[in-house]
Amino acid sequence: MVEFVLIFLVITTTLLVVRVVYVISQSSKPIRNRSQKHLSTLVVLGSGGHTAEMINLLSVMQKDWFAPRYYIAAATDNMSLQKARVFEGILDYKGADGTQFMQIYRSREVGQSYITSVGTTLLALGHALWLMVKIRPHVILCNGPGTCIPICAIAFIFKVLGIRWSYIFYVESIARVKRLSLTGLLLYKLHMADQLFVQWPQLQKQYPRAHYVGRLM
């Protein structure tokens, strides 16, 4: 019985490792099914400059292709969703209906102790799981806020388990000139982002798997 359990664990672990390696190897490849008319897109917003940069990025994207859009911001951040509503309200195209605005719990608030953040992180992961099951996006677009970490982690797990393949595009903030933000560094080191874009050439030299796209602001 013990031998059977050990064999089962070894086989399961091996298959899991192989699947993770496969997912990582596919992360830099173009979006599949480009013939689709619409790609549901989850947009993660952050407070302050993050939202301004994201809105600026969305304004030059093919909005009729990346639709419907689901905007998510931290539960304590009402201003970002307000800006997203204004942006959607002034669009002059007819795309897929169904744009939604949602909030998610933060993993850790500014100044919160690391001990208490364990519970809030688990809560954020649970909430992210519920949102990902509900939305099942083709594309996840984020640019810096830690709010995106639980969502990207769940999306990566879904890829490994074969539940859903969501493409994760991360655009580092223009304020990051020499080093990636903590969020960007985690997505880069853990190979969770399918594409990671930076806005400064020296940053791309330091992180060779990143893509330099020039200044977006």
C-alpha positions in Angstrom: 0.0 0.0 0.0 2.8 2.4 0.9 4.7 1.6 -2.3 1.5 2.2 -4.3 1.1 5.6 -2.7 4.8 6.5 -3.3 4.5 5.5 -7.0 1.3 7.5 -7.4 3.0 10.6 -5.9 6.1 10.2 -8.1 4.0 9.9 -11.2 1.7 12.8 -10.3 4.6 15.0 -9.4 6.4 14.1 -12.7 3.3 14.8 -14.8 2.8 18.1 -13.0 6.4 19.2 -13.5 6.2 18.3 -17.2 3.0 20.3 -17.5 4.5 23.3 -15.9 7.5 23.2 -18.2 5.2 22.9 -21.2 3.1 25.9 -20.0 6.3 28.0 -19.6 7.6 26.9 -23.0 4.4 28.1 -24.6 4.2 31.4 -22.7 6.0 33.5 -25.3 4.0 32.3 -28.3 1.4 34.4 -30.1 -2.3 34.2 -29.2 -4.1 31.2 -30.5 -7.3 31.3 -32.4 -6.6 34.8 -33.9 -9.7 34.1 -36.1 -11.9 34.8 -33.1 -13.9 38.0 -33.5 -13.6 38.8 -29.8 -11.3 38.0 -26.9 -12.7 38.6 -23.5 -10.2 40.7 -21.6 -9.7 41.2 -17.9 -8.1 44.6 -17.2 -6.5 44.9 -13.7 -6.4 48.6 -12.6 -4.2 50.1 -9.9 -4.5 53.4 -8.0 -2.9 56.6 -9.3 -0.6 56.5 -12.3 -1.2 52.8 -13.0 -4.8 53.5 -14.1 -3.8 56.5 -16.2 -1.2 54.4 -18.0 -3.7 51.5 -18.5 -6.4 53.8 -19.9 -3.8 55.3 -22.3 -2.8 51.8 -23.4 -6.4 50.7 -24.0 -7.0 53.8 -26.1 -4.6 52.6 -28.8 -5.7 48.9 -28.7 -8.1 47.2 -31.1 -11.0 47.6 -28.7 -13.4 45.7 -30.8 -11.2 42.6 -30.7 -10.3 42.8 -27.0 -13.9 42.6 -25.9 -15.9 42.3 -23.8 -13.7 43.9 -21.1 -13.9 43.3 -17.4 -12.3 45.9 -15.2 -11.1 44.9 -11.8 -9.7 47.2 -9.1 -9.0 46.8 -5.4 -12.0 46.9 -3.1 -10.6 50.2 -1.5 -10.0 51.8 -4.9 -13.2 53.5 -6.3 -11.4 56.1 -8.3 -9.9 53.7 -10.8 -13.2 52.1 -11.7 -14.7 55.6 -12.1 -12.0 56.4 -14.7 -12.7 53.2 -16.5 -16.4 53.9 -16.7 -15.7 57.4 -18.1 -13.3 55.8 -20.7 -15.9 53.2 -21.8 -18.5 55.9 -21.9 -16.7 58.0 -24.5 -15.8 55.1 -26.9 -17.2 55.7 -30.3 -17.2 52.2 -31.6 -19.7 49.3 -31.6 -18.1 46.3 -30.1 -19.2 43.3 -28.0 -21.5 44.2 -25.2 -21.0 43.1 -21.6 -18.3 45.4 -20.2 -18.3 45.0 -16.4 -16.6 46.7 -13.4 -15.6 44.6 -10.4 -13.6 44.9 -7.2 -11.3 42.4 -5.5 -9.8 42.2 -2.0 -6.2 43.3 -1.7 -3.5 40.8 -0.6 -2.0 43.5 1.6 -2.9 47.1 2.4 -0.2 49.8 2.7 1.2 49.6 6.2 -0.5 46.2 7.0 1.7 43.8 9.1 3.0 40.7 7.3 1.4 38.5 9.9 -2.1 39.7 9.3 -1.5 39.8 5.6 -1.4 36.0 5.5 -5.2 35.9 6.1 -5.9 38.7 3.6 -3.7 37.1 1.0 -5.7 33.8 1.3 -8.9 35.8 1.1 -7.6 37.6 -2.0 -6.7 34.2 -3.6 -10.1 32.8 -2.9 -11.8 35.9 -4.4 -9.5 35.8 -7.5 -10.4 32.1 -7.9 -14.1 33.0 -7.9 -13.6 35.8 -10.4 -11.5 33.7 -12.8 -14.1 30.9 -12.7 -16.9 33.5 -13.4 -15.1 35.5 -16.1 -12.8 32.9 -17.8 -10.9 35.6 -19.8 -8.9 34.9 -22.9 -6.6 37.8 -22.0 -5.4 39.4 -18.7 -3.9 42.8 -19.0 -2.1 44.4 -16.0 0.6 47.0 -15.4 1.9 47.0 -11.9 -0.5 46.9 -9.0 -0.1 44.0 -6.6 -3.8 43.3 -7.1 -3.0 41.4 -10.2 -0.8 38.8 -8.5 -3.6 36.6 -7.1 -5.4 36.8 -10.5 -2.3 35.9 -12.4 -1.4 33.1 -10.0 -4.9 31.5 -10.5 -4.6 32.0 -14.2 -1.3 30.2 -14.3 -2.7 27.3 -12.2 -5.6 27.0 -14.6 -3.2 26.7 -17.5 -1.2 23.9 -15.7 -4.4 22.0 -14.9 -5.8 22.5 -18.4 -8.9 24.4 -17.2 -8.4 27.6 -19.2 -5.6 29.2 -21.1 -5.6 32.9 -20.3 -2.8 35.0 -21.9 -1.2 37.3 -19.4 0.2 40.6 -20.7 2.1 42.7 -18.2 3.2 46.3 -19.1 5.7 47.7 -16.6 5.1 51.3 -15.5 7.0 54.0 -17.2 8.2 55.0 -13.8 10.3 51.9 -13.7 13.6 52.9 -15.4 16.3 50.6 -13.9 14.4 47.8 -12.1 11.1 46.0 -12.4 8.5 46.6 -9.7 7.9 43.8 -7.2 4.9 42.7 -9.2 6.8 42.7 -12.5 9.7 40.9 -10.9 7.5 38.1 -9.5 5.7 37.6 -12.9 9.1 37.6 -14.7 11.0 35.3 -12.3 8.1 32.8 -12.0 7.4 32.9 -15.7 3.7 33.6 -15.1 3.4 36.4 -17.7 3.1 35.3 -21.4 4.5 38.7 -22.5 6.2 41.3 -20.3 6.7 44.7 -21.8 9.0 47.5 -20.6 9.2 51.2 -21.6 13.0 51.8 -21.2 15.7 50.0 -23.2 18.1 49.7 -20.3 15.4 47.7 -18.4 15.1 45.3 -21.3 18.9 44.7 -21.2 18.7 43.8 -17.6 15.7 41.5 -18.1 16.3 39.9 -21.6 13.0 38.1 -21.7 11.1 41.4 -21.5 10.1 43.3 -24.7 11.0 46.9 -25.1 8.0 48.8 -26.7 9.1 52.4 -26.1 7.2 55.0 -24.1 3.5 54.5 -24.0 2.7 57.8 -22.2 
